[in-house]
Amino acid sequence: MMDCRKHPIKLDSMTDHIRPGGVFHQVVEAVPNALVVVNRNSQIVMINAQAERVFGYGKTELLGCPIEQLVTERVGGHDPELRSRCFVNPWSGPLAPGRELCASHKDGHEFPVEIGRSPIETSDGTMIILGIVDISEQGREAARIRAALTEKDILLGEINHRVKNNLQIVSSLLDLQAARVSDQATRDLLRDSQNRIHSMGLIHQTLYDSNDFESVDFAQFSESLLSVLVRSYGIEADRIAVRIDVEPVDLPIDIAVPCGLVLNELISNAMKHAFPDQVNGEIRIALARQLGNEVLLSVSDNGIGLPDYIDIRKTETIGLQLVELLATQLNGEISIHRSHPTRFSLRLPIIPEVP
């Protein structure tokens, strides 16, 4: 501890502004934070009761001591500029913005602090009130948050790994089953089921890659899904052109999953049925935000058209039944244009974006 007795400050020599028992002294004592008053020489002329508790000193032990007795920079130790910095204009504000300050307790341990300064005019000249806040708990809380985030990242990585593995196992089982059956209709059903699994897996992967676990970049997902389906159905680029016009729309996860399955069914339906006998044509996928916090998803083709006898609400086709079921789940509305072009459109409400 620095010996401050060479230049002691007597209580009876204090200006009336800070004399014990005065109004200012009473106000300072009532403040819940540690307050230290220093003079032009950066000598401590007053501390309040909270400062006594924070630093472990009695009031008279610090009178006349330089402010460095209590505060130093975390890097560089005692800094003679700290004294002059107390009186650098503008006076009010942080003592050392952008720099780490460290306080020393009487028992020798150090702790990080933030310090604000404010001038006070007295008959002995300008003095500075330093408000000192122990931010040790803030540092510990920040460390706990960092540890929790690291743990969360590890957990999410493990979940992602397990989900991908499980989906891959299901897909492989379907693939093995398809290889054991000779009926083409059954094999097509198994392939369609695989594509549905791939669709869910793609949404999961898009969500994980984005580091945003609340919404999915549906444009990115749509492009990935299209690539999977083109490969699955063996679509030849020179025979069937596939156009995609999807606005950058982030869909909440509870909307993105069923919406992704709807898109999977509609694209698959067009690829399987719209262009028989090697007919050339075009498939278009579009997604656009509408007024009233809605989006409009549509899949259209210029193929042979949808027969009049097919009613999406009464069909026995699994894919179209699934589309109807998911549209209802999404509180959406399905509309159908049967030919020139054939178009399935799904209008659904989404959560409004935060401005």
N, C-alpha and C positions, 0 to 999 in steps of 0.2 A: 504493500500500500504506500502511495506517495505521501510524504510528510508535508502537510500544508500549514504547519504551525509557524513557519517563517513569516508568512503574511496573513495572519489571522484576521477575520472579519468579526467585529463585535456586534452582538445583537443591538446594543443601544446606539450604535453608529449608523444603523440602517435608516434609509429615507422613510418618511411617513408612509409612502405608497406600499412598502413591503414589510413594515414593522409588524412583528407578531401581535395579533389582536386587532390589527386594522381591518378595514373592510376588504381590501384587496387580499390580504392574507386569509381571511375567512372564505372568500370565494375560491381561492386556489386550493384550500384544504378540502372544499366540498367537491372538487372535480374528481371523478372516478379514475382518471388516468394519472400516470406519474408526470408531475410537472417540476421542472428545474428552471430557476431564474439565474441568468449570468449577466455580468456587467461587461463594460467595454474591453476589459482585459480577459474576457472569457472565464473569469473566476465565478464559482458558484456562490451565490448570495442567499439562495433560498431553495428548499425542496419541500414538497408536501408529504403528507403521511403515506400516500400511495407510493411515492418514490422511495420512501424508507423501506416499505415492504418489498418492492421490486428489486432494490439494490442491496438490501441488508445492512445499510448504514443508518446511524442515528443522524439527526439534523446537524448537530454541531460538528460531526466528524468531517463533513464535506465542505463546510464554509471556508471560502478562500482557496479551495482547490480548483485547478483548471478543469474544464469540461472533459478533457481527455482522461481524467481519473475514472469517468464512467463510460465514456463512449470513444471508440476508435473505429477506423475503417477495417472491414474484415480482411482486406488485402493491404498490406503495407504497415500495419500497426499504428503507432501514434503518429498523427499527422498534424504538423504545426499549422497547416492551412485550415484545419477544422475550426480553429479559433476565429480566424478572419472570416471564414465562411458564414459564421453566425450573423455577421453584419453586412454581408454583401446584398446589394439591392437586386430584386425586390426583397424586402425583409420577410414578408409573410409568405409562407409556403413550406415545402419540404426542405430540410436542412441540406441534404446531399442527394438531389434527384438522380436516379439511375445508378447510384452507388450503394454497395452493401455496408451497412453500419452494424457494429457489434458492441454490445454493452458488457461490462464486467461487473459481476457480483462480488460482494466483499469476500466471499469464500473462495474466489478465484475462477469459478466457472463462467463461461461466456455464453451469450445468447443473442440471437439476431433481433434488431429493433428497427422500427420506423420512427422518424422524428420530424415533427412539424415545428415551425418557429413563428413567433409573433412579437412585434416590438411593444414596448411600454415606455412612455416618457416619464421620467422621475426628476426630482430636483437634483439628483446626482448624474443626470444625463440619461441617454437611451439605454435601456436594458432589454434583454431578449428572454421571452418565455419559451422554453422548449417543452413540447408535449411528446412524451416517449411512450411508445407502445411495444410491448413484448410480442413478437410475432412467431415465437417458437411453436405455439400450437398450430398456427397457420402452416408452418413448414411441415410439421408432423402430419397434419391433415392432407397436405398436398402429396406427401410421400405415401400415405395410405391410399389416396385416390389413384396415384400412379401404379401402386401395387395391384389395386383392384382392377384397373384397366388392363394391366398385363395379364392378370389371371383370367379376365374376361376374354381377351384375345386368344389365349391358349385354349380356353373352353370352347369358344366358337370355332377355332380351327379343328378341334377334336370332333365337335358336332358335325361340322362340314365334311370331315373325312368319313365319319360313320354313315352319314346320310348318303353320300355319294357311293360308298361301298354297298350299302343296302339296296339302293336303287339299281346299281349295276348287277347285283346278285339276282334281283327280280327279273331284270331284262335278260340276263343270261339264261335263267330258267325258262322264260318264254321262248327264247331262241332254241334251246334244246328241245322243248316241246314241239315247236314248229318243225324241227328236223325229223321228228318221229311220226308226223302225220302226212298222209298223202293227199287228203282232201284240200283243194286249193282254197275253198271258202273258209275252212278252219284256219289255214295258214294265214290268210289275209286278216282274220280276226285277231290272231296272235300278234301279227305285225302291227296292227292298229293299236293294240294294247301297249306294245313296246314304245310306239311313238308318243302315247299319252304319258308314259313314264319318263321318256326323254324330255317332254315338255315341262313336267314338274321339276325335273332335275335341272333344266336350264334356268328356270325362274329362281330356283334355290342358288345356283351358281352365280347368276347375275346379281342377286341380292348380296351374296357374300363378297364378290369382287368389288362391289361399289362402296363397301364400308358404311353403307346406310341401311340399317336393318329395319327401316320402316316403310320404304318405298322401292319400287323397281323401275329402272329405266326401260320402258316398254319398247322403245325403238331398238335398243341394243338386243333385247330378248327376241324381238320379231325377226331380226336379221339372222340371229343364231338358229332359231327354230326353222326358218325357211331353208337354211343350208342342210339341216338334219333331214327334213322331209324330202328335199330334192334328191338326196342320196338314197333315202329309204325307198322311194317309189321309182327310182331310176329315171327321173325326168331328164330328157335330152334338151339342152339349152337351145339347140337349133330348131327344135320342134315346138316346145312350149316355153314362151318367154314369161318370166315372172318379174313383175314390177312391184316395188315397195315404196310407199309414200307415207311414212309414219312420222308425225311430228314428235319432237322431244317432249314426251309426256311421262312424268313419274306417277305411277299408280301405287296406291297403298297396297301392302302385301296381301291383305285380305280380299282385295279386288283383283290384283295381278294374277294370282294363282288360277281362279276360275276363268278369268278373261283369257289367260294363256291357253287353257284347255279348250275354250270356245274357238280361239284362233286356230289351234291345232286341228280341230274337227272340220272347220270350214275349209281350210287349205287342203287337208287330206281328201275331203269330199270332192273338191274341184279337180285335184290331180287324178283321182281314181275314176271319175265318172264323166267329166265334162268333155273329154276329147277321145272318144273311142275310135278304133280302127286307124290309129296313127294320124289322126287329124291334127293339124297345126293350130295353135291358138295362143292366147295370152291370159294370164291370171294377174289380178291387181289386188294388193293389200293396202289399205289406207286406215289411218287412225288420226283423228283431228279433234282438238278441243272445241266444244260448242259453247254457246252462251248458256248461262245458268249453271255453270260448274258441271257440265256434262261432257262426255267424250262419245264420239261416233266411230265405231270399229266396223269396217266393211271388207268383205272378200268378194270379188266379182270375176267373172270369166266370160269370154265370148264363144263358149262351146255350144253344145246342143240344146242347152236350156233345161229347166226343171219341169218334168211332166205335171199336168194339172192335178192328177190323182194323188200326188204326194202332199200330205198335210203334216207340217212339222209337229203339230200338236197331237196327231193321232198315228204317226208313222211307227213302224216296228223296227226301223233302222236305229241301231244303238247310238251311232254318232249323232243323228239329229235329235234323238231323245235326250242325249246328254247336253246338247246345245240348249234345248228348251228348258231343261232342269237348271242349268247353270245361269241362264238368263233370268229365270225366276229368282234364284238365289241372290243375284246381283241387283234385284229390283230394276232390271233393265227391260227394254222393249225390242223384240225381234221383228224386223220387217223383211219381206222377200219380194224381189223383182225377178220374175221367172225366166226371162230371156231378153237377149239383145241389149245389154248383157244380162246374164244371170247374176243377181247380187243378193247376198245375205248381209244385213246391217244390224248391228247391235248398238242401241243408244242406252247409255247407263250413266247414273250420277256418280260423281267422285267427290272426295273431300276437297274443299276449296284450298288453293294455294295461299300461303301466308305472304302478304305483300312485302 
